[in-house]
Amino acid sequence: MGCLCLVCALEKLHYYLDGSVLEVITDFDAVKSLLNMKTPNRHMLKWKIVIQEYRGNIIKVQKAGNIHKNNDGLSRCTLPITPDNPSYVPTSAEPQIPI
């Protein structure tokens, strides 16, 4: 997922990023394995080419995934699930009112 995010950002913002030095803060394991892959499939090969265009301009700041405080913010909800929480999903034990 980290590779896809990086590739999408580079493709979408390439007009603004061309010639700039980029500081990418990630755990970089996925990007490293992608760049060192011997025989990537066609999707991975496309990603590899996009990242290699910026290879000299990317400053890699490696940070372990468990140290990131903002990773997976959408998938890791810290709010308790309660009736007053909008993400509340009623269980089958609760009475249902037909609409």
JOZI-V758724 format. One record per backbone hydrogen bond with DSSP energy under -0.5 kcal/mol. CO is the residue of the C=O (numbers start at 1). NH is the residue of the N-H. If there is no record, write none. Layout:
co=CO nh=NH
co=CO nh=NH
//
This chain:
co=1 nh=5
co=2 nh=6
co=3 nh=7
co=4 nh=8
co=5 nh=9
co=6 nh=10
co=7 nh=11
co=8 nh=12
co=9 nh=13
co=11 nh=14
co=13 nh=16
co=13 nh=17
co=14 nh=18
co=17 nh=20
co=20 nh=22
co=22 nh=24
co=22 nh=59
co=23 nh=25
co=24 nh=26
co=24 nh=61
co=26 nh=63
co=28 nh=32
co=29 nh=33
co=30 nh=34
co=31 nh=35
co=32 nh=36
co=34 nh=37
co=41 nh=45
co=42 nh=46
co=43 nh=47
co=44 nh=48
co=45 nh=49
co=46 nh=50
co=47 nh=51
co=48 nh=52
co=49 nh=53
co=50 nh=54
co=51 nh=54
co=52 nh=55
co=54 nh=57
co=54 nh=58
co=55 nh=58
co=57 nh=22
co=57 nh=59
co=58 nh=60
co=59 nh=24
co=59 nh=61
co=60 nh=62
co=61 nh=26
co=64 nh=67
co=64 nh=68
co=70 nh=73
co=72 nh=76
co=75 nh=77
co=80 nh=82
co=82 nh=85
co=85 nh=88
co=88 nh=90
co=91 nh=94
co=96 nh=98
//
